[in-house]
Amino acid sequence: MNLLASSKSEHLYLQIAETFQKQILDEVLKIGDKLPSVRSLSKQHGISVSTILQAYYHLEAKGLVEPRPQSGYYVSFNPSRFPRKIEKSNPIPVVRTKNVEAIIGEVYDDLAMEGIMKFSINVPAPELLPLGALNKAMMHAMRTLPANGTSYEKIQGNDLLRRQVAQWSMTWGGQLHADDIITTAGCMNAISYCLMALTRPGDTIAIESPVYFGMLRFAKSIGLNVLELPTHPDTGVDPDDVKKALDKHDIKACFFVTNFSNPTGYCMPDEQKEAMVKLLSKYGVPLIEDDLYGDVYLGNRRPRSCKSFDEEGNVLWCSSISKTLAPGYRVGWVAPGKYIEQVKNLKLYHSITSATAQQAAIGNFLATGRYEHHLRKLRQTLHANSLHFTRAIGEYFPEEIKLSTPKGGFILWLELARHIDTYQLYQEAMQCKMSIAPGTMFTLQDRYQNCMRLSYGMQWTPEVDRGLKKLGTLVKQMM
């Protein structure tokens, strides 16, 4: 066994842990198998005992192995117990009859209740965020900004923040300049500016399905027609499906969450992104790319963005720190390509500028290198959580369910038996102080009533495990 095959890993203990993790997930090592003793590995590979123990602790935190007193470490995870994977969606043009706006409002209103286990909310829990460091960054911003941050910022946004975002774009193959970027009040605000810049009431846009409900509601509110496209659970929207839609419909813009989509978690392969950019460029149709989750990858490297393949300014790349660092700061941005003047003018008309102190604080946080340090810890926690949740769902839920297998982000998409209404499940779960996101929220059509979204963006605890067990029991009772 070569424990040091992955020389690119930052820490030696992570290289060792990744080697064993791969063998466990590939079922080379199966549940109940004993891992080599700490001392034998140390002697065989010339690695310190403390490093081997750190690797085993890392595997234990992910729920892959368990220690047995006076015996050693044993595999405790069985990939064959995973639920079946969800299949490619097949949206059909049927108008829904339920009042989904009321369902969305109910789900979000209930989140304010005390003691709720928030499986429905799609942001990392506060205990996973560097709150102390953020407070220091905010205090520094208020001390150093003109008028202590009470003055208007530039229309295009804080200089430091835009420079840092441009530099960060190199992690996904981008070659942005600060002047290419406009700051916004979160990612949804960036997307809304893009939609308003590209469309008029009555126009048609093409999107993935299922998709984040906020996007759907906004498109509907400004009078757009929405064409929902089939979505593969691993690779997302197929360029062939987009081409068929372009040949059949007068589409003014496309919107895709290319990396770890909300809610299915797919990640479009890089070659597929490149093909998509070329296709849309050929048809002259702009792409609004929501890259909100790209930094929360669970593999070895960050996936590229469609923007990295954009040579004509046809991709409007949107993102923020709402899903990684500070949801309440409402700091986002957009690189609108050749549509920068239209988007800039819309920002001026709608909000004049963005929040001054928050932008400066996040710019400083990025500049000091603390963001990457935080992301490393967050990704490790979320990876462990994804395995814990998958194990628990496979153990506690009916065998008939299907489950997404995201390689990033922190949400799971579950497909239950066809006769189960997850809005009814939501109501029953709330009686047990648990909140889920019913699938019907993620489409404008009469679909996904038997699906739901769960978030694993929280600290894994015995209480969370018991919550999933109770949720599984409720599903079984509805069977």
N, C-alpha and C positions, 0 to 999 in steps of 0.2 A: 504494500500500500504506500503510495507516494503522497505524504501529507503536505508537501510543499509545491504541488503542481501549479498552483495559482499564484505566481510571483507578484501579480499586480495588486493583491489584497494589501490593505494598508497595515494591518497588524497580523503578527504571526498566529495568534490564537484564533483569529477569524479565518485564516487559511485552513487551519486544522478543523475548525468547526464546519466550514463549508464542504470539506471533503467528506466528513461523516454525514452531513445533512443530505448531500447528493446520493450517497449510498442508501440512506434511509428512504428517501423519496422514490428512488429507483427500485426499492425493495431488494437490494443486494443484502442489506441488513434488515431483518424483519422483526416484528414485535416480539419481545421476549429474548432476542439475541443479546448477548453480553458484549459490551465494548471492551477493547483491550485495556488492561490495567494501566493506571497512570504511570507507575514506575517502569513497566515494560516499554511503553511508548517513549518515555523519557530516555531510557537507555538505548533503545533501538535507533532513535533519530537524533540523539544528542540535543534534545530540547528540555528546558527546565521543567520540573514538576509543576511549578506555579503556572506556567504557560499552558500545559496540558489541562490542568484543573480549570483555568479560565475558559478554555474551549468547551469543556464539559458543562460548566456552569451556563455558558451561552446556549448550548443545546438544551439544557434543562429548562431555561427560561422560555424557550420556544415550545416547550411541551413535547420535544422529540425523544428525550431520554429521561430516565428517573434513577436516582441513587437508591441502592439497597444497602442497609448497614452491614458492615463487615463483608460485603460481597462485591461491590463495584457499581458500575453504571450499566443500565439495560435499556434497550429500545422500547419506547412506550407508545409509538405512533405507527399507525397502519394506514398507508395511503389507499389501500383497497376498500376501506370503509368510507371513503369520500362519497357523497351523494353524486348522482349522475349529473353531467354537465348540461346546462341549458342549451337550446338549439337556436338556430338563426331565426330572428323575428320575421313575421310575415304580415306587416300592417295592411289593412284593407280600408278603403274609403267609406267607412260607416260612421255617421255622426253619433256621438254618445247621447244618452238621455239623462244620465245622472248629473247632478249639480256638483261638479268636481271642484269648482271654486270654493264651495262650502266645505268640502272635505279637506282641502288644503288649509283653509282658515282654521278649521277645527284642530287639525294636527298641530299647527304652529301655536295656536292659543293654549293648547294643553301642555306645551313644553314649559310654560311658566309655572305650572303646578309644582309644589314641593315634593321631593322624594321620588321623582319619576326617573326610571331607568331609560335613558334616551337612546334607544337603538335607532331612532328615526332621524336624528340630527346629523347632518353631513359636515361636521367640523370637528377638529381634534379637541379632546377634553382639555380643560385648563391645566390639569396636572401634567400634561405632556408638553406644555409650552414653557419657554424660558422667561417667566413673568418678571423675575428680578432684573434680568438683563434688559428687558424691554422697558421697565420703569426707569432704569438708568439712562437709556437712550432717549426716552421722552424728556427727562429732566435736563439732559444735556442740550437737547434741541431748544427747549424753552429758554434756557440761559443764554444760548449763543445766537438765536435768531433775532433779526431786527424786531423791535417792539415785543420781544419775548414770544414771538410766534403769532401775534394777533393781527399782523398785516396780511394783505392779500399776497398769495404766491403768484408766480408767472402763470399765464394761461396754459402754457404747455406743461408746466409742472416744475417741481423742485429740481434744480440742476444736479445735485449730488445723487438723488434717487435715480434720475434718468441715466446718469453715467454708470451707476452701479448695475442697473438693469441691462444696459447695453453690454457691459463687461460680462455679466452672468450669462448672456445669450450664447457665449462661446461654449458653454457646457452642452448645448444641444445643436451645435453646428451653425449658430447664427453669426452674422457679421453686422450687428446693428451699431448705430451711432446714437449718442444722446439726442440728437436732433430728429431722429426717426421716431421718437417715443413721446406719447402724450399720457400723462397720469390721469387716473379716474378714481371715482369712489367705489372701488371694488371691480371685480371682473364683469359682473352683470351690467354695471354701468357702462363699461367699455363696449360690451356686446350691443347694448341698446343704441349707443352712438353710431356704431357700425351699421346696424340695421336701418336706422333713420337716414344715414348718409347714402345708402345703396338702394333704397326702395321707396315706393309710394303706396298709399292705400289701394288694395286690389291686386297688388303684385303677388307672385308666388315665390316662396323660398323652399329649398329642399333641406331636410334635416334627417338625422339618424332616428331610429325608433326602437326602444323607448329612449326618452331624452329628459333632461332636467326640466321640471315643470315651470320654473321661472322664465325660461326661454320661450316656452309655448304661450304662457299667459301674456308676455310682453308682445310677441308677434301678433297675437290675436287682438290685443288692445290698440294696436296702430293699424288695424285693418288688413293684415296680410293673410294670404292663403298659405297653408302649410302642407307640404307634401312629405309624408313620412316614408322613409326608405328602409328596406330590410337591413338588419344589422347582424353580422356574425359575432357570436359571443367572445371570440378570441381576436379577430382581426378587424371588426367594425364594418363600415360601409364599403362595398366592392365598387371599384371604378366602373365595372361593366354595368352595374345597376344604375349608377349615376348617369352614364352615357345614355342608357335607355330612357331615363327620365328627361334628360336634356333634349333628346330627339322628339319626345312626345309633348313636352310642356315648355312654356315660355318662363324659364326660371331666371330670376334676377340675381339670386345669391344662394350659396350653400353654407350651411353651418354644421361643423363637426367638432366633437370633443375627441381629438385624435389620440391622446395619451390617457389611458385609464378612465374611460368614459363614465359619466354619471347617468344611469345607475348600473350598467352591466359590467363595467370595469375593463372593457376590451382595450387593447393597445394596437393601433394600426401599424403594421410592419413598415420599416423605412422605405422599402422598395414600393410599397403600396402608396405611401405618402407622395413619393416622387411621381408616380404614375397619375395620382389624383391631381397634383399641381399642374402637370403637363396637360391633362385632359381639360381642366377648367380654363386654363390659359388659352387653349385652342378654341374653346367656345366663347371666350370673353366673359366668363361668369366668375365673379369674385368669390373667394372663400373666406368666411369668418372662422378662424381657428381658435377654439377655446382650449388653451394649454394650461389649465388651472392646476392639474394634478401631476404634471410631468416630473417635478422634483421629488415626488413621493414614490419612487420606483423601489421595488423589492428585489431586483436582480443586481447585477454587477455594474451596470452603467445606465445613465439617463438616456431614454430614447430621444431621437431627433424630433424636430417639429416640422410641419409642412413648410413653415416659413424659411427653413434652411435650404429648401429647394426652389424658392421663389426668386426668379430672375427679372420679373416684370413688375413687381410691386402689386401683384394681384391677390396676395394673401394678407388679411388683416389679423395679426397675431395678438390675442388677448390673454392676459394672465393677472395674477395678484398674489398676495401673501395671505389671503383669507383662509386657505386650507392648510397652511403650513406653519404660520407664525402668529398672526394676530387678527382673528376674524372681525373683531369689533373696531379695528382701526380704519377699516374701509379704504385700504390703499391698493389700487390696481393700476393697470396701464394697458396701452394698446400701441402696436407698431402698425399703422394703417397703410403702409406702402404708398402707392400713388394717390390714395384717397385722404392723405393727411390734412389737407386744407379743409375738406368738407367736415371731417371729424373735429378738427380744431375749432371751427366755427360753431358747430353744434354744442361743444363744451362751453364756449363763450356764451351762447344764447341761453343755455339751460342752467349753468352753475357758475359761470365766470371763471372759477378756479377750483382747486381741490384743497382739502384741509391742510393747512401749513405745517403745524407741529408734527402730525402723524407722518407726513411724507419725509420730513427731515429726520425724524427718529428712525424710520425704516432705512433710509439712505445710509445713516450712520451705522446701523446694525449690520448692513451688508458690507460696508467699507471696512469694518474691523475684523471680518472673517468669522464672526460669531454665527452667521447664518448656516454655513456649511457644517460647523461643529454641531449645531442644533439638529440639522437635517440627518446627520449620521445617527444620532441617538433616536430620533423620531422614526426613521426607517427601520431600525432594528426592532423597536417596540412594536411597530405596526406589522412587521413580518411575523413576529411571534404571535401577535393577536390574530392574524389571518389563519394561522395554523390552529390556534386554540378554538376559534369560532368554527372552522371547518370540521374539526374533530367533534365538537359538541353538537353541531347540527346533524352530522352523520350518526351520532349516538342517540340523540333525543328526538329527532323528527322522524316522520314516517319514511319508509324506504322509497316511496313513490316520488319524493320531491327531487327537483333538479336545482343545481347550484352553479353560479358563476365561479370562475377560477382566475380572478384578477392577478396580474403581476405587479400591481402598484395601486396607489390610492388607499382608501380605507372603507370601501363599501362592497356589500355582497347583494346579489340579485337572486331571489329564490322564486322558483316556479312550483306551486303546489298543485294538488289534484284539481281538475277543471271545475268541479262543482263548488269549491271553496271560495268564498268572497272575503278578500283580505281586509275590506273595510269593516265587515262584521268582526273579523279577527282583531282588528285594531280596537274596536269598541270593547271587546272582551279582555284584551290585553291591558287596556287602560284601567279596568276594574282591578287588575293586579299591579297597577302602577308601572306599566311598561308601555313605551310608545314605539310604534313601527310606522313605516311609510307605505301605505297601500299602493299597489302597482298602477291603479287607475289614474293616479296623479300624473303619470309620466307619458301621457298621450292625449291627443284631442279626439281620439276615436274610441269606440266601445270595445276596449281591449285591456288585457293585463289585470282583469279583476281577481285572478287567482295568483298574482305575483306580489312580491313585496321587496322593499329595500331595507337592509339592515346595515348599520354602521359599526365597525370595530375600532373606531377612533377613540378608544377609552382605555383606561388601565385595566388589564385583566385581573379579576379578583374572583374569589369563591362566590360572591354575590352575583357577578355577571354570569358565571357558570350556572348558578341556580335559576337566574332569570331566563336563560336560554332553555333550560330544562322545562321550566313552567310554560314557556311559549310553545315548545314542542308538544307538551301535553295538551295545550289548547287546540293545536292543529290536529292532533290525533282524535280529540273529542269531536271535532267538526267532520272528520272522515266518516 
